[in-house]
Structure formats: C-alpha cells, structure tokens
Amino acid sequence: MKPYQRQFIEFALSKQVLKFGEFTLKSGRKSPYFFNAGLFNTGRDLALLGRFYAEALVDSGIEFDLLFGPAYKGIPIATTTAVALRRSIMTLTYRTALTAKRQKTTVKAVIWLVARYKDA
C-alpha cells in the first residue's frame, strides 16, 4: 500500500467517514462497511481529500484533461481534486455533461470520472 493510500484510510477513519459494521444501503443491499463522504465537511477536509484523489490520479498514469463530478457530492470532489492538481483542466457537473453531449436520457451510472476532453 502506498503512503497516500494509507493516509487516506486513516483520514477517513479519523473523520468517521468510513465505518465498519452491518449496514443496509439505500439499494437494500447489506454491506460490512459504510462510507459517508458528506462528513468531509471542512475546508481542511476537502483540501486533503483533493490531495488524495490527485495523488491517486497521477499515480494511475491515466492521461486526462477533464474531471467529472456527478451531483451532489461528486462536484466538490472534482473541484478540490482540480485545485490539488494545480493545472488547467475542465470540470463538468452532471447537468453540464448532459448538455455538452446533448443527451436526452438520464444517466443511471457514472462510468467515468476522468477522461481526455476530446474523447468525452
């Protein structure tokens, strides 16, 4: 495990964002853990979260120039990741992505988080 991965897990546990136990999700499925990103609720929390996402993206080696943040919690995650990357990239919200692609159907699942803008 890489240092940023270990630090992210420790951070999530310290903020009680990641909990272990028996949980019933909105879908009705049972899960041995629950991750509530809404508990990252301070500027410091968001800055650290963005740093962890940025490190993971850079470490992945994926070439990208666009971050997509699905509503609602995905928008600040994409934004804080862009800030942590300190480079010029486009961030799209759910509605902007739909308008940009001129889709008329509802997206039921997000299948990408990062992409090259010309490919998106």
KOLRO-160873 format. One line per 5 residues: their letters; for each residue x, z, y of N, C-alpha, C, CB. Coordinates in Angstrom, 2 decimals, always signed. Glycine has a CB too. Layout:
BEGIN
A) X/Z/Y/X/Z/Y/X/Z/Y/X/Z/Y; ...
REM end
This chain:
BEGIN
MKPYQ) +0.85/+0.00/-1.18/+0.00/+0.00/+0.00/+0.89/+0.00/+1.24/-0.97/+1.23/+0.00; +0.54/-0.82/+2.19/+1.32/-0.94/+3.42/+0.98/+0.20/+4.37/+1.06/-2.32/+4.10; +1.92/+0.55/+5.27/+1.68/+1.68/+6.18/+0.37/+1.56/+6.97/+2.83/+1.80/+7.14; +0.06/+0.39/+7.51/-1.17/+0.26/+8.30/-2.42/+0.48/+7.44/-1.24/-1.11/+8.98; -2.35/+0.11/+6.17/-3.49/+0.32/+5.27/-3.71/+1.82/+5.01/-3.27/-0.42/+3.93
RQFIE) -2.61/+2.52/+4.75/-2.70/+3.97/+4.52/-3.20/+4.67/+5.80/-1.30/+4.54/+4.10; -2.67/+4.26/+6.95/-3.08/+4.87/+8.22/-4.56/+4.61/+8.49/-2.24/+4.33/+9.37; -5.04/+3.42/+8.16/-6.46/+3.11/+8.36/-7.34/+4.01/+7.50/-6.73/+1.63/+8.03; -6.98/+4.18/+6.24/-7.77/+5.04/+5.35/-7.76/+6.48/+5.86/-7.22/+4.98/+3.90; -6.59/+6.97/+6.24/-6.50/+8.34/+6.78/-7.34/+8.49/+8.04/-5.03/+8.70/+7.07
FALSK) -7.30/+7.48/+8.90/-8.08/+7.47/+10.13/-9.58/+7.50/+9.82/-7.74/+6.22/+10.98; -10.03/+6.65/+8.91/-11.45/+6.59/+8.54/-11.91/+7.92/+7.94/-11.70/+5.45/+7.55; -11.08/+8.53/+7.14/-11.44/+9.83/+6.56/-11.48/+10.92/+7.63/-10.44/+10.22/+5.45; -10.51/+10.91/+8.54/-10.47/+11.95/+9.58/-11.67/+11.87/+10.52/-9.17/+11.83/+10.39; -12.19/+10.66/+10.75/-13.36/+10.47/+11.62/-14.67/+10.60/+10.84/-13.30/+9.10/+12.30
QVLKF) -14.57/+10.87/+9.55/-15.73/+10.96/+8.65/-16.54/+9.66/+8.62/-16.63/+12.12/+9.07; -15.84/+8.56/+8.85/-16.45/+7.23/+8.77/-16.58/+6.84/+7.30/-15.61/+6.18/+9.55; -15.58/+7.20/+6.51/-15.57/+6.93/+5.07/-15.90/+8.22/+4.34/-14.20/+6.35/+4.60; -16.98/+8.18/+3.59/-17.41/+9.36/+2.84/-17.59/+8.98/+1.38/-18.73/+9.95/+3.42; -17.29/+9.93/+0.51/-17.46/+9.73/-0.92/-18.56/+10.65/-1.43/-16.14/+10.00/-1.68
GEFTL) -19.33/+10.17/-2.38/-20.45/+10.92/-2.93/-21.40/+9.96/-3.61/-21.18/+11.73/-1.84; -22.68/+10.29/-3.59/-23.71/+9.40/-4.13/-24.60/+8.97/-2.98/-24.54/+10.11/-5.27; -24.62/+7.68/-2.72/-25.38/+7.14/-1.59/-26.29/+6.02/-2.06/-24.43/+6.63/-0.49; -27.47/+5.96/-1.44/-28.37/+4.83/-1.66/-28.33/+3.98/-0.40/-29.84/+5.31/-2.00; -27.91/+2.75/-0.55/-27.77/+1.85/+0.59/-29.12/+1.28/+0.99/-26.79/+0.71/+0.28
KSGRK) -29.20/+0.64/+2.16/-30.45/+0.03/+2.62/-31.00/-0.97/+1.61/-30.25/-0.65/+3.97; -30.10/-1.60/+0.88/-30.50/-2.59/-0.13/-31.10/-1.93/-1.36/-29.30/-3.43/-0.54; -30.97/-0.60/-1.45/-31.46/+0.12/-2.62/-30.38/+0.34/-3.67/-32.60/-0.63/-3.23; -29.25/-0.32/-3.49/-28.14/-0.15/-4.44/-27.52/+1.23/-4.27/-27.08/-1.24/-4.25; -26.97/+1.73/-5.36/-26.25/+3.01/-5.35/-24.78/+2.71/-5.09/-26.44/+3.79/-6.70
SPYFF) -24.13/+3.61/-4.36/-22.71/+3.43/-4.05/-22.00/+4.78/-4.11/-22.53/+2.78/-2.65; -20.75/+4.79/-4.60/-19.98/+6.04/-4.64/-19.31/+6.36/-3.30/-18.92/+5.96/-5.73; -19.46/+5.48/-2.33/-18.90/+5.73/-1.00/-19.79/+5.10/+0.07/-17.45/+5.17/-0.90; -19.59/+5.57/+1.31/-20.34/+5.02/+2.44/-19.40/+4.91/+3.62/-21.58/+5.92/+2.79; -19.43/+3.77/+4.30/-18.57/+3.51/+5.45/-19.46/+3.25/+6.65/-17.62/+2.30/+5.19
NAGLF) -19.45/+4.17/+7.63/-20.28/+4.06/+8.82/-19.39/+3.76/+10.03/-21.10/+5.35/+9.04; -19.19/+2.47/+10.32/-18.31/+2.07/+11.43/-18.85/+2.54/+12.77/-18.15/+0.56/+11.44; -20.11/+2.90/+12.86/-20.68/+3.40/+14.10/-20.06/+4.71/+14.56/-22.15/+3.57/+13.94; -19.36/+5.39/+13.66/-18.71/+6.65/+14.03/-17.35/+6.44/+14.70/-18.54/+7.51/+12.80; -16.88/+5.20/+14.77/-15.73/+4.89/+15.62/-16.31/+4.75/+17.02/-14.94/+3.56/+15.14
NTGRD) -16.38/+5.85/+17.76/-17.18/+5.84/+18.98/-16.45/+6.27/+20.26/-18.34/+6.72/+18.79; -15.13/+6.20/+20.25/-14.39/+6.46/+21.48/-13.46/+5.28/+21.76/-13.56/+7.80/+21.37; -12.96/+5.20/+22.96/-12.02/+4.14/+23.30/-10.79/+4.18/+22.41/-11.62/+4.24/+24.75; -10.30/+5.39/+22.15/-9.13/+5.54/+21.28/-9.44/+5.03/+19.88/-8.67/+7.01/+21.22; -10.62/+5.40/+19.37/-11.02/+4.94/+18.03/-11.04/+3.42/+17.95/-12.40/+5.51/+17.66
LALLG) -11.66/+2.80/+18.95/-11.76/+1.34/+18.93/-10.40/+0.67/+19.08/-12.69/+0.87/+20.05; -9.52/+1.26/+19.89/-8.18/+0.70/+20.04/-7.42/+0.75/+18.71/-7.39/+1.46/+21.13; -7.52/+1.88/+18.02/-6.85/+2.00/+16.72/-7.46/+1.04/+15.70/-6.94/+3.44/+16.21; -8.78/+0.96/+15.69/-9.46/+0.06/+14.76/-9.00/-1.38/+14.99/-10.99/+0.17/+14.91; -8.95/-1.80/+16.24/-8.47/-3.14/+16.57/-7.05/-3.37/+16.11/-8.58/-3.38/+18.04
RFYAE) -6.22/-2.35/+16.27/-4.83/-2.48/+15.83/-4.74/-2.68/+14.32/-4.02/-1.24/+16.24; -5.55/-1.92/+13.57/-5.53/-2.05/+12.11/-6.01/-3.43/+11.68/-6.39/-0.96/+11.46; -7.09/-3.91/+12.28/-7.59/-5.25/+11.96/-6.56/-6.31/+12.33/-8.93/-5.53/+12.69; -5.94/-6.17/+13.49/-4.94/-7.14/+13.94/-3.75/-7.16/+12.98/-4.46/-6.80/+15.36; -3.29/-5.99/+12.56/-2.17/-5.94/+11.62/-2.55/-6.60/+10.30/-1.74/-4.49/+11.37
ALVDS) -3.77/-6.38/+9.83/-4.22/-6.99/+8.58/-4.28/-8.52/+8.71/-5.59/-6.44/+8.16; -4.78/-9.00/+9.85/-4.85/-10.45/+10.07/-3.47/-11.08/+10.11/-5.59/-10.75/+11.36; -2.56/-10.48/+10.85/-1.21/-11.01/+10.95/-0.55/-10.97/+9.57/-0.37/-10.21/+11.98; -0.73/-9.87/+8.86/-0.14/-9.71/+7.54/-0.69/-10.74/+6.54/-0.40/-8.30/+7.02; -1.93/-11.17/+6.73/-2.55/-12.12/+5.79/-1.93/-13.51/+5.88/-4.04/-12.21/+6.07
GIEFD) -1.34/-13.83/+7.02/-0.75/-15.15/+7.19/-1.75/-16.25/+7.50/+0.00/-15.51/+5.97; -3.02/-15.90/+7.68/-4.05/-16.88/+7.99/-3.85/-17.39/+9.42/-5.48/-16.26/+7.81; -3.87/-18.70/+9.59/-3.81/-19.27/+10.93/-5.22/-19.31/+11.49/-3.16/-20.70/+10.92; -5.41/-18.78/+12.69/-6.74/-18.74/+13.28/-6.64/-18.76/+14.79/-7.51/-17.50/+12.81; -7.72/-19.18/+15.42/-7.81/-19.09/+16.87/-9.22/-18.70/+17.29/-7.41/-20.42/+17.53
LLFGP) -9.95/-18.09/+16.36/-11.32/-17.68/+16.63/-11.64/-16.44/+15.82/-12.32/-18.82/+16.31; -12.31/-15.48/+16.43/-12.81/-14.30/+15.72/-14.32/-14.29/+15.88/-12.17/-12.98/+16.26; -15.03/-14.02/+14.81/-16.49/-13.96/+14.84/-16.92/-12.52/+14.61/-17.11/-14.89/+13.78; -17.74/-12.00/+15.51/-18.24/-10.64/+15.38/-19.74/-10.64/+15.26/-17.81/-9.79/+16.57; -20.26/-10.53/+14.03/-21.72/-10.54/+13.87/-22.34/-9.29/+14.52/-22.10/-10.60/+12.37
AYKGI) -23.51/-9.47/+15.10/-24.22/-8.34/+15.72/-24.50/-7.30/+14.65/-25.54/-8.81/+16.42; -24.47/-6.12/+14.98/-24.13/-5.50/+16.26/-22.73/-4.89/+16.21/-25.17/-4.43/+16.62; -22.36/-4.28/+15.14/-21.07/-3.60/+15.08/-19.89/-4.56/+15.01/-21.03/-2.69/+13.88; -20.13/-5.78/+14.60/-19.05/-6.75/+14.50/-18.53/-7.24/+15.84/-19.49/-7.92/+13.70; -19.38/-7.19/+16.86/-18.97/-7.68/+18.18/-17.84/-6.83/+18.76/-20.18/-7.69/+19.13
PIATT) -17.97/-5.49/+18.81/-16.85/-4.72/+19.34/-15.62/-4.76/+18.43/-17.27/-3.28/+19.54; -15.81/-4.94/+17.12/-14.65/-5.04/+16.22/-13.87/-6.31/+16.53/-15.10/-5.03/+14.73; -14.57/-7.42/+16.69/-13.89/-8.68/+17.03/-13.20/-8.58/+18.38/-14.89/-9.86/+17.03; -13.86/-7.95/+19.34/-13.30/-7.82/+20.68/-12.05/-6.96/+20.69/-14.34/-7.24/+21.63; -12.11/-5.80/+20.04/-10.96/-4.91/+20.05/-9.81/-5.49/+19.23/-11.34/-3.53/+19.50
TAVAL) -10.12/-6.29/+18.23/-9.07/-6.97/+17.46/-8.38/-8.00/+18.34/-9.66/-7.64/+16.20; -9.16/-8.74/+19.12/-8.58/-9.73/+20.04/-7.67/-9.05/+21.05/-9.70/-10.51/+20.76; -8.09/-7.91/+21.57/-7.26/-7.17/+22.53/-5.96/-6.74/+21.86/-8.03/-5.93/+23.08; -6.05/-6.24/+20.64/-4.85/-5.78/+19.93/-3.89/-6.93/+19.62/-5.24/-5.07/+18.64; -4.44/-8.11/+19.38/-3.59/-9.27/+19.09/-2.84/-9.75/+20.33/-4.43/-10.40/+18.53
RRSIM) -3.39/-9.45/+21.51/-2.76/-9.83/+22.79/-2.43/-11.31/+22.86/-1.49/-9.01/+23.02; -3.40/-12.12/+22.44/-3.21/-13.55/+22.56/-4.54/-14.22/+22.85/-2.57/-14.14/+21.28; -4.49/-15.44/+23.25/-5.70/-16.15/+23.64/-6.43/-16.68/+22.41/-5.37/-17.30/+24.59; -7.54/-16.05/+22.09/-8.39/-16.53/+21.01/-9.83/-16.45/+21.46/-8.17/-15.71/+19.70; -10.66/-17.23/+20.85/-12.07/-17.24/+21.19/-12.79/-16.21/+20.33/-12.69/-18.66/+21.00
TLTYR) -13.68/-15.44/+20.94/-14.54/-14.55/+20.17/-15.97/-15.04/+20.31/-14.40/-13.06/+20.64; -16.68/-15.06/+19.22/-18.06/-15.51/+19.21/-18.97/-14.40/+18.74/-18.23/-16.75/+18.33; -20.10/-14.25/+19.38/-21.12/-13.35/+18.87/-22.02/-14.16/+17.95/-21.93/-12.69/+20.02; -22.86/-13.49/+17.23/-23.80/-14.13/+16.29/-24.60/-15.23/+16.99/-24.74/-13.09/+15.68; -25.21/-14.91/+18.11/-26.05/-15.90/+18.81/-25.23/-17.07/+19.33/-26.80/-15.23/+19.96
TALTA) -24.05/-16.79/+19.89/-23.20/-17.87/+20.39/-22.81/-18.80/+19.25/-21.95/-17.31/+21.07; -22.48/-18.24/+18.11/-22.08/-19.07/+16.97/-23.22/-19.96/+16.53/-21.61/-18.19/+15.80; -24.42/-19.43/+16.52/-25.57/-20.25/+16.13/-25.82/-21.36/+17.14/-26.83/-19.38/+15.97; -25.71/-21.03/+18.42/-25.93/-22.03/+19.46/-24.84/-23.10/+19.40/-25.98/-21.37/+20.85; -23.61/-22.66/+19.25/-22.49/-23.60/+19.23/-22.61/-24.58/+18.08/-21.17/-22.84/+19.15
KRQKT) -23.11/-24.13/+16.96/-23.21/-25.00/+15.79/-24.58/-25.68/+15.71/-22.96/-24.21/+14.53; -25.48/-25.32/+16.63/-26.83/-25.88/+16.69/-27.59/-25.71/+15.37/-26.76/-27.35/+17.05; -27.42/-24.57/+14.77/-28.15/-24.28/+13.53/-29.53/-23.76/+13.88/-27.38/-23.27/+12.66; -30.48/-24.09/+13.06/-31.84/-23.62/+13.29/-32.29/-22.63/+12.23/-32.81/-24.79/+13.34; -31.42/-22.34/+11.28/-31.77/-21.41/+10.22/-31.07/-20.08/+10.47/-31.40/-21.97/+8.84
TVKAV) -31.58/-19.04/+9.88/-30.99/-17.72/+10.02/-29.82/-17.59/+9.06/-32.03/-16.62/+9.77; -28.71/-17.06/+9.55/-27.57/-16.81/+8.69/-27.85/-15.53/+7.92/-26.23/-16.71/+9.52; -27.85/-15.62/+6.61/-28.15/-14.45/+5.78/-26.90/-13.66/+5.43/-28.86/-14.88/+4.52; -25.75/-14.30/+5.48/-24.50/-13.62/+5.18/-23.39/-14.24/+6.01/-24.16/-13.69/+3.66; -22.48/-13.42/+6.43/-21.33/-13.93/+7.17/-20.26/-14.26/+6.15/-20.82/-12.90/+8.25
IWLVA) -19.86/-15.52/+6.11/-18.88/-15.93/+5.11/-17.49/-16.08/+5.68/-19.31/-17.22/+4.47; -17.34/-15.93/+7.00/-16.02/-15.98/+7.59/-15.93/-15.04/+8.77/-15.68/-17.40/+8.02; -14.78/-14.51/+8.94/-14.53/-13.66/+10.10/-13.53/-14.34/+11.03/-14.00/-12.28/+9.66; -12.58/-15.03/+10.45/-11.59/-15.73/+11.26/-11.55/-17.18/+10.85/-10.19/-15.07/+11.11; -11.24/-18.04/+11.78/-11.17/-19.47/+11.48/-10.40/-20.17/+12.57/-12.59/-20.07/+11.34
RYKDA) -10.04/-21.39/+12.29/-9.49/-22.24/+13.33/-10.70/-22.84/+14.04/-8.52/-23.36/+12.76; -10.72/-22.82/+15.37/-11.88/-23.25/+16.13/-12.29/-24.68/+15.78/-11.61/-23.15/+17.63; -11.32/-25.57/+15.62/-11.66/-26.96/+15.33/-12.32/-27.12/+13.96/-10.41/-27.82/+15.40; -12.12/-26.14/+13.05/-12.72/-26.20/+11.72/-14.07/-25.50/+11.65/-11.78/-25.60/+10.71; -14.36/-24.65/+12.61/-15.55/-23.80/+12.54/-16.81/-24.57/+12.89/-15.42/-22.61/+13.48
REM end
